[in-house]
């Protein structure tokens, strides 16, 4: 399971580097939405297994990412 999570995280990290090279706002939004979805699902898994750290950590990160997406959309 840890290898799966690491592979997923590395893939999202690599995808998140593209906007820095290309300057594409659309790509940045796509990666941000992907992160929100993944972390939201991680929070659901945390709730399912009744682990507070695996629920509130990803949920908090998803909410911060959502706030950043809203801020980005409003600024463009």
BELTA-V772592 format. One line per field, one symbol per residue. psi: psi as a letter, one per 20 degrees, with the letter a starting at -180 (. if undefined). Layout:
psi: ???
This chain:
psi: hhhghgggghghgghihghhghjohggghggghggggghghhhgghhgjloghighghgggghghgghggggghi.
